[in-house]
Amino acid sequence: MITKLLLRKVFFISGVGTHPENIESFELAFRDASIEKFNLVTVNSIMPSKYDIVSREESLK
């Protein structure tokens, strides 16, 4: 079953991780960005103009 999630807010972050193993560098980048406790979701790279851009802190409320 495919579920569509309609988002209304978005925030942008970045993180860097380096390690000889790709999966470990990916995890380190998540930790650097402080999002290691969250799940990944597939998103489209096109963001409609009706979205509100918020801070990471606001999005966690």
C-alpha positions in Angstrom: 0.0 0.0 0.0 1.3 3.4 -0.9 0.5 6.2 1.5 0.7 9.9 0.6 1.9 12.3 3.3 0.9 15.9 2.7 3.4 18.2 4.3 2.9 21.8 4.9 6.2 22.8 6.5 9.8 22.1 5.6 13.2 22.7 7.0 16.7 22.4 5.6 19.8 20.9 7.3 23.2 19.6 6.4 25.6 17.1 7.9 29.0 15.7 7.1 30.3 12.2 7.9 33.5 10.5 6.7 34.4 6.9 7.2 35.9 4.1 5.0 32.5 2.3 5.1 29.7 4.2 3.2 26.9 3.2 5.6 28.9 4.4 8.6 29.7 7.8 6.9 25.9 8.1 6.2 25.1 7.5 9.8 27.8 10.0 10.9 26.3 12.6 8.6 22.9 12.1 10.2 24.5 12.5 13.6 26.2 15.7 12.5 22.9 17.1 11.3 21.2 16.0 14.6 18.6 13.8 12.8 19.9 10.4 13.6 16.7 9.5 15.5 14.4 10.1 12.5 13.2 7.9 9.7 14.0 8.5 6.1 11.2 9.2 3.7 11.2 9.6 -0.1 10.5 13.1 -1.2 10.4 15.0 -4.5 13.0 17.7 -5.1 10.3 20.1 -6.2 8.8 22.1 -3.4 5.5 23.9 -4.0 5.4 27.6 -3.1 2.6 27.0 -0.5 5.1 25.3 1.9 6.3 27.2 5.0 10.1 27.1 5.6 10.6 26.8 9.3 13.6 26.2 11.6 14.6 22.7 12.6 13.7 23.5 16.2 10.2 24.7 15.2 9.6 21.6 13.2 10.3 19.4 16.2 7.5 21.0 18.3 
